[in-house]
Amino acid sequence: MFQAKLTSQLTLTALKRIQHGSCCYPCLTKLSNSFHQKEGMRTNDGLRSRPIVLTRVLYSQTIRPSVRLLQTQHNGRRSFSVSAASIVNSAPAHVQPYLRLMRLDKPIGTWLLYLPCTWSIALAAEPGQLPHLGMLTLFGVGSLVMRGAGCTINDMWDKDFDKKVSRTATRPVASGEISQMQALVFLGGQLSLGLGVLLCLNYYSIALGASSLLLVITYPLMKRITYWPQLMLGLVFNWGTLLGWSAVKGSCDWSICLPLYLSGVMWTLMYDTIYAHQDKEDDIKVGVKSTALKFQEQTKPWLSGFSVAMMSGLVVAGISANQTLPYYAVLTTVGIHLTHQIYTLDINKPEDCWKKFVSNRNLGLLLFLGIVTGSLWK
């Protein structure tokens, strides 16, 4: 009796969602209406069980497609979108742990690695021309692969720590879905792909890119020995500001690349400190360090200092690259975005920290747009 009622309630909840437009299958909407009409009908043994079973079968076969399509109605038009998580969930079961290991279901990290590359590639464009599309594509592939490799390295180092934190306990290595040896083999494949991308560049860039590998490997260890692991992450994640320019020009112009690189490092210190505030209680329990724990209630003044340093570096890089009015107009908007982000941040609310963290993708895209328009204005 209890089980029948529970099953009925779960099914009824799902059908109500269908009726209110959260499903894109008209046949199920009709089924929902029919179910609601019969909802009050009972037998001596409780709610009718056959319609419930039939509904559950249809729901499981129809509402849960291999790739979750999100459909909305707007002026009679249907629009669809596919999430990264749904793509991972639609993959074969034995492949999914590897895709989650490289965080393919959480693309924000790939964006934050890729965007500094786009800045330098765009700055290296000839006056009045768009950035090199081939390089943007190549660095996009490289960012996806190397971010995945970095996550694999991180999870191999942090297996024991991840088991103790609820947010990370389900990661494939920590949960035992993937063994250390399997992760190592997978890492070898990722690094091989990354090397293939690197070998498409000039010799200067190959040497420059290879020199960052030590930083990539040692970064996960920093949280054990210093309160500044976010600084090390900044050095790693913004290497593309150097590599992007040299890939286009053949070598680095340090009057442009260095201030751009330092700006990127300051940006990473900002967003990853915000990110670290989500985990500060767990970090204390497991004994790892972060700038969030170091700054604590003084976080906002520190973030303000980082933002000033970031903006200063972007101004210097723009002057050295002979950027024009649109670039500086966008920099003003970037500064406003940073100010709002810091002012409204609540470091004690993990959901707000996550919201501010992911907003940095839009900030990076905005800066890229400013560089492109500034170059076209020349």
HELIX and SHEET records of a PDB file:
HELIX    1   1 PHE A    2  ARG A   17  1                                  16    
HELIX    2   2 ILE A   18  SER A   22  3                                   5    
HELIX    3   3 PRO A   26  GLN A   37  1                                  12    
HELIX    4   4 ARG A   50  THR A   62  1                                  13    
HELIX    5   5 ALA A   84  SER A   90  1                                   7    
HELIX    6   6 GLN A   96  LEU A  101  1                                   6    
HELIX    7   7 ILE A  108  LEU A  123  1                                  16    
HELIX    8   8 LEU A  133  TRP A  157  1                                  25    
HELIX    9   9 LYS A  159  LYS A  163  1                                   5    
HELIX   10  10 PRO A  172  SER A  175  1                                   4    
HELIX   11  11 GLN A  180  LEU A  198  1                                  19    
HELIX   12  12 TYR A  203  ALA A  210  1                                   8    
HELIX   13  13 LEU A  213  THR A  218  1                                   6    
HELIX   14  14 TYR A  219  LEU A  221  5                                   3    
HELIX   15  15 MET A  222  ILE A  225  1                                   4    
HELIX   16  16 PRO A  229  PHE A  237  1                                   9    
HELIX   17  17 GLY A  240  LYS A  249  1                                  10    
HELIX   18  18 TRP A  254  ALA A  276  1                                  23    
HELIX   19  19 LYS A  280  VAL A  286  1                                   7    
HELIX   20  20 THR A  291  PHE A  295  1                                   5    
HELIX   21  21 GLN A  296  GLN A  298  5                                   3    
HELIX   22  22 THR A  299  SER A  320  1                                  22    
HELIX   23  23 LEU A  325  THR A  344  1                                  20    
HELIX   24  24 PRO A  350  VAL A  358  1                                   9    
HELIX   25  25 ASN A  360  TRP A  377  1                                  18    
SHEET    1   A 2 ARG A  42  THR A  43  0                                        
SHEET    2   A 2 GLY A  46  LEU A  47 -1                                        
SHEET    1   B 2 LEU A  69  HIS A  74  0                                        
SHEET    2   B 2 ARG A  77  VAL A  82 -1                                        
END                                                                             
